[in-house]
Amino acid sequence: MTGGARSDYARCMTREGGQVPEAKSLASHPRRSSLGGGAPAQGRELGRQGQRTVRKLLEAGLAEFDENGFTAVRVDDVVRRANISHGTFYLYFSNKDDLFKTLLKDALDDMQVITDDFPVVTRNESGRAALRKWTGRFCEVYGQHYAVLRVLTQADVVGEEVYGDGLQQMFRLAEAITQGMTAGAGASADGAVPEHAELTAVACLMMLQGVNFLFSVELRLPREEMMDRLSSVIYAAFQPSSVLA
């Protein structure tokens, strides 16, 4: 997916992922770690002009990674799109890898938020509704950061350290899914927990990522219906065999 809707990094400036009008001050929204810039900008407080410059570079970098992939993007491409000089770029970022890592901070921060918010899914309609709501939030967050998350899956491109950060976040999320889905068993009549719950959580997470990748390339899938199906499949996957029989 390309175009202005995805290249505008302002969409990622709030937890809810709502549209942020260009004219609004960044001070009116929660502080994003990326607005502090990359390695060269650490240790100094950026003023409004500095934050605006960083934001323009982040928007340009996100659009370039989206349209051309991480490997093909050069600093030249980013500064040209942002209409900013090379010298100014290096005041805030060491190179394109540093720019990518800065974008990744926001993606991992938001993924941690939805990890922490995974609900206890009880075996009733209330549990189903909570899981469906969380599934929608996951899709929203993935959609905001999909260009970065897609690159993150390529260990040979981003390097072991960055890939490792993403892998750790994935396992934290899988653990949260396992705990949330199995904790609800205590409220059921039999209290049974399905076997290999951790592996089931990883499989469900891979399914979520795969479907959201299809969303990101603008495949014409019925989005709301797909999220209904996703949450239903996850719910069923954690039911003990005695319930499904």
SULKA-V449990 format. One record per residue. N is the residue number from 1. PHI is phi as a letter, one per 40 degrees, with the letter a starting at -180 (* if undefined). D_FIRST is the distance of its C-alpha to the first C-alpha in whole Angstrom. Layout:
N & PHI & D_FIRST
N & PHI & D_FIRST
This chain:
1 & * & 0
2 & b & 4
3 & h & 7
4 & c & 10
5 & c & 9
6 & c & 7
7 & c & 10
8 & c & 13
9 & c & 14
10 & d & 17
11 & c & 15
12 & c & 16
13 & c & 19
14 & b & 21
15 & c & 22
16 & c & 20
17 & g & 17
18 & c & 18
19 & c & 18
20 & b & 20
21 & d & 21
22 & d & 22
23 & c & 25
24 & c & 26
25 & c & 28
26 & c & 26
27 & c & 30
28 & c & 29
29 & b & 26
30 & d & 27
31 & c & 27
32 & c & 24
33 & c & 25
34 & c & 23
35 & c & 24
36 & c & 27
37 & g & 26
38 & c & 26
39 & d & 29
40 & c & 31
41 & c & 31
42 & c & 32
43 & g & 36
44 & b & 35
45 & c & 34
46 & c & 32
47 & c & 33
48 & c & 31
49 & c & 30
50 & c & 29
51 & c & 27
52 & c & 25
53 & c & 25
54 & d & 23
55 & c & 21
56 & c & 20
57 & c & 19
58 & c & 17
59 & c & 15
60 & c & 15
61 & c & 15
62 & c & 12
63 & c & 10
64 & c & 12
65 & c & 11
66 & c & 7
67 & c & 8
68 & b & 11
69 & g & 12
70 & c & 15
71 & c & 18
72 & c & 17
73 & c & 16
74 & b & 20
75 & d & 21
76 & d & 22
77 & c & 18
78 & c & 18
79 & c & 21
80 & c & 21
81 & c & 18
82 & c & 20
83 & f & 23
84 & b & 25
85 & c & 27
86 & d & 27
87 & d & 30
88 & c & 29
89 & d & 26
90 & c & 28
91 & c & 30
92 & b & 27
93 & b & 26
94 & c & 27
95 & a & 25
96 & c & 21
97 & c & 22
98 & c & 23
99 & c & 20
100 & c & 18
101 & c & 21
102 & c & 21
103 & c & 18
104 & c & 18
105 & d & 21
106 & c & 20
107 & c & 17
108 & c & 21
109 & c & 23
110 & c & 21
111 & c & 21
112 & c & 24
113 & c & 25
114 & c & 23
115 & c & 25
116 & c & 28
117 & c & 28
118 & c & 28
119 & c & 31
120 & c & 34
121 & c & 33
122 & c & 36
123 & c & 37
124 & a & 37
125 & c & 35
126 & c & 35
127 & c & 33
128 & c & 31
129 & c & 30
130 & c & 29
131 & c & 27
132 & c & 25
133 & c & 25
134 & c & 24
135 & d & 21
136 & c & 19
137 & c & 20
138 & d & 18
139 & c & 15
140 & c & 15
141 & c & 15
142 & c & 13
143 & c & 10
144 & c & 12
145 & b & 12
146 & c & 9
147 & c & 9
148 & c & 13
149 & c & 13
150 & c & 12
151 & c & 14
152 & c & 17
153 & c & 17
154 & b & 18
155 & c & 22
156 & c & 23
157 & c & 20
158 & c & 21
159 & g & 24
160 & c & 27
161 & c & 27
162 & c & 23
163 & c & 23
164 & c & 26
165 & c & 25
166 & c & 22
167 & c & 24
168 & c & 27
169 & c & 24
170 & c & 23
171 & c & 27
172 & c & 28
173 & c & 25
174 & c & 27
175 & c & 30
176 & c & 30
177 & c & 28
178 & d & 32
179 & c & 34
180 & c & 32
181 & c & 33
182 & c & 36
183 & c & 38
184 & c & 37
185 & c & 40
186 & c & 43
187 & c & 43
188 & c & 43
189 & c & 46
190 & c & 46
191 & g & 44
192 & c & 43
193 & b & 40
194 & c & 38
195 & c & 38
196 & f & 36
197 & c & 34
198 & c & 32
199 & c & 31
200 & c & 30
201 & c & 28
202 & c & 26
203 & c & 25
204 & c & 24
205 & c & 22
206 & c & 20
207 & c & 20
208 & d & 18
209 & c & 16
210 & c & 15
211 & c & 14
212 & c & 12
213 & c & 10
214 & c & 10
215 & d & 9
216 & c & 6
217 & c & 5
218 & g & 6
219 & c & 9
220 & c & 12
221 & b & 14
222 & c & 16
223 & d & 15
224 & c & 19
225 & c & 21
226 & c & 18
227 & c & 19
228 & c & 23
229 & c & 23
230 & d & 22
231 & c & 24
232 & c & 27
233 & c & 26
234 & c & 27
235 & d & 30
236 & c & 31
237 & c & 31
238 & b & 33
239 & c & 36
240 & c & 39
241 & d & 40
242 & c & 43
243 & c & 41
244 & c & 39
245 & c & 42
